[in-house]
Amino acid sequence: MGDVIYQEARLEEYENIGKLQANSFLDSPSLTIIADVLKKSDYYPAFVETLQMLLTGVYIKKGHCLIA
């Protein structure tokens, strides 16, 4: 297995990073409970993607976001 290379995320990357996180963690138990609360479960993937983009932007602005 190769080495993992980390870099500090830049604010202009928040959308791409948020989409990657949403796709990676869409089936995470901590996020799937949200699907039960939404009126239509069809909204779940878009909701998680928006949530991850928002959180990524906040993490980058606070200076606490590394990506591998």
C-alpha positions in Angstrom: 0.0 0.0 0.0 1.3 3.5 -0.9 1.8 6.4 1.3 -1.2 8.7 2.0 -0.4 12.3 1.0 -2.3 15.0 2.8 -2.8 18.6 1.8 -4.6 21.6 3.3 -7.9 22.2 1.6 -8.5 25.5 -0.1 -11.8 27.4 0.1 -12.4 27.2 -3.7 -12.4 23.3 -3.4 -15.2 23.1 -0.9 -17.8 22.0 -3.4 -15.7 19.2 -4.8 -14.6 18.0 -1.4 -18.2 18.2 -0.1 -19.5 16.1 -3.0 -16.7 13.5 -2.5 -17.6 13.3 1.2 -21.3 12.9 0.5 -20.6 10.1 -1.9 -18.2 8.4 0.5 -20.5 8.6 3.5 -24.0 8.4 2.0 -24.6 5.1 3.7 -23.1 6.1 7.1 -25.5 5.2 9.9 -25.1 8.6 11.5 -26.4 10.2 8.2 -29.0 7.6 7.2 -31.2 8.5 10.2 -31.8 11.9 8.5 -33.5 10.1 5.6 -36.3 9.0 8.0 -36.9 12.7 9.0 -37.1 14.1 5.5 -40.6 14.3 3.9 -39.3 12.5 0.7 -36.4 10.2 0.9 -35.5 11.2 -2.7 -34.1 14.4 -1.2 -31.6 12.5 1.0 -28.6 12.4 -1.4 -28.9 16.2 -2.3 -29.4 17.0 1.4 -26.3 15.1 2.4 -24.3 16.7 -0.4 -25.4 20.2 0.6 -24.7 19.5 4.3 -21.2 18.2 3.5 -20.4 21.2 1.3 -21.5 23.5 4.1 -19.5 21.7 6.7 -16.4 21.6 4.5 -16.6 25.4 3.9 -16.8 26.0 7.7 -13.9 23.6 8.4 -11.7 25.3 5.7 -12.5 28.8 7.0 -11.6 27.7 10.5 -8.4 26.2 9.2 -9.1 22.6 10.2 -9.5 20.8 6.9 -7.0 18.3 5.5 -7.7 16.1 2.5 -6.0 12.9 1.5 
